[in-house]
Amino acid sequence: MAGKSSFHVNLPIFDGKNWDTWVKQMNVIFIVQEVDEQVNTVLDPLSAIATAQQRTTFRETRKKDSKALFLIHQCVDAKVFEKIVDFTTSKEAWDTLQKSYGGDEKVKKVILQALKRQYELLEMKSDETVADYFTCLVTHTNQMKNLLE
């Protein structure tokens, strides 16, 4: 019997920390679940004089939006969930999370400057392995790249 396959994964849970990493993970999940457009699109109400095709399209779009909202609900902890519990569309929830945790451009700029300074001052400690030092360098670099996106 042919049908859609499903897979079980541990979804990333956002607890208010590591926003940039969580967003990247969620964007991949949205693509895999074919709901990536929903979190960026306003769900317009259905016209009273809609055709049968428009009603069908609306139902499909609303179902995808509900799926995206469900994924967002499943991927946040209880504290974060309280901020989005009353929203009925994925875009509303996603935009609220973006405003709450995505950060202001000025804040990102200050954090980036601090990270650059830390990067400039990085030195390998005498008891540190090359692998550990390299990991530290890569982590700092990735944090700076995330702020530039």
Contacts in CASP RR format, 6 or more apart in sequence:
PFRMAT RR
TARGET T0000
AUTHOR 0000-0000-0000
METHOD contacts of the structure
MODEL  1
MAGKSSFHVNLPIFDGKNWDTWVKQMNVIFIVQEVDEQVNTVLDPLSAIA
TAQQRTTFRETRKKDSKALFLIHQCVDAKVFEKIVDFTTSKEAWDTLQKS
YGGDEKVKKVILQALKRQYELLEMKSDETVADYFTCLVTHTNQMKNLLE
11 29 0 8 1.000
11 71 0 8 1.000
11 74 0 8 1.000
11 75 0 8 1.000
12 21 0 8 1.000
12 22 0 8 1.000
12 25 0 8 1.000
12 26 0 8 1.000
12 75 0 8 1.000
13 75 0 8 1.000
13 76 0 8 1.000
13 77 0 8 1.000
14 22 0 8 1.000
14 75 0 8 1.000
14 76 0 8 1.000
14 77 0 8 1.000
14 80 0 8 1.000
14 97 0 8 1.000
14 101 0 8 1.000
15 76 0 8 1.000
15 77 0 8 1.000
15 79 0 8 1.000
15 80 0 8 1.000
16 77 0 8 1.000
16 79 0 8 1.000
16 80 0 8 1.000
16 101 0 8 1.000
19 101 0 8 1.000
19 102 0 8 1.000
19 103 0 8 1.000
20 102 0 8 1.000
20 146 0 8 1.000
20 147 0 8 1.000
20 149 0 8 1.000
21 146 0 8 1.000
22 75 0 8 1.000
23 102 0 8 1.000
26 71 0 8 1.000
26 72 0 8 1.000
26 75 0 8 1.000
27 36 0 8 1.000
29 71 0 8 1.000
29 75 0 8 1.000
30 36 0 8 1.000
30 38 0 8 1.000
30 39 0 8 1.000
30 68 0 8 1.000
30 71 0 8 1.000
33 67 0 8 1.000
33 68 0 8 1.000
33 71 0 8 1.000
34 64 0 8 1.000
35 64 0 8 1.000
35 65 0 8 1.000
35 67 0 8 1.000
35 68 0 8 1.000
35 71 0 8 1.000
35 90 0 8 1.000
37 64 0 8 1.000
38 61 0 8 1.000
38 64 0 8 1.000
38 65 0 8 1.000
38 67 0 8 1.000
38 68 0 8 1.000
38 90 0 8 1.000
38 91 0 8 1.000
39 68 0 8 1.000
39 72 0 8 1.000
39 90 0 8 1.000
39 91 0 8 1.000
39 94 0 8 1.000
40 91 0 8 1.000
40 94 0 8 1.000
41 91 0 8 1.000
42 89 0 8 1.000
42 91 0 8 1.000
43 61 0 8 1.000
43 62 0 8 1.000
43 65 0 8 1.000
43 89 0 8 1.000
43 91 0 8 1.000
46 54 0 8 1.000
46 55 0 8 1.000
46 58 0 8 1.000
47 54 0 8 1.000
50 58 0 8 1.000
65 89 0 8 1.000
65 90 0 8 1.000
65 91 0 8 1.000
66 90 0 8 1.000
68 90 0 8 1.000
68 94 0 8 1.000
69 87 0 8 1.000
69 88 0 8 1.000
69 89 0 8 1.000
69 90 0 8 1.000
69 93 0 8 1.000
71 90 0 8 1.000
72 84 0 8 1.000
72 90 0 8 1.000
72 93 0 8 1.000
72 94 0 8 1.000
72 97 0 8 1.000
73 81 0 8 1.000
73 84 0 8 1.000
73 93 0 8 1.000
76 84 0 8 1.000
76 97 0 8 1.000
80 97 0 8 1.000
83 96 0 8 1.000
83 97 0 8 1.000
83 100 0 8 1.000
84 92 0 8 1.000
84 93 0 8 1.000
84 96 0 8 1.000
84 97 0 8 1.000
87 93 0 8 1.000
87 96 0 8 1.000
108 147 0 8 1.000
111 147 0 8 1.000
112 144 0 8 1.000
112 147 0 8 1.000
112 148 0 8 1.000
115 140 0 8 1.000
115 143 0 8 1.000
115 144 0 8 1.000
115 147 0 8 1.000
116 144 0 8 1.000
118 140 0 8 1.000
119 137 0 8 1.000
119 140 0 8 1.000
119 141 0 8 1.000
119 144 0 8 1.000
122 133 0 8 1.000
122 136 0 8 1.000
122 137 0 8 1.000
122 140 0 8 1.000
124 130 0 8 1.000
124 133 0 8 1.000
125 133 0 8 1.000
END
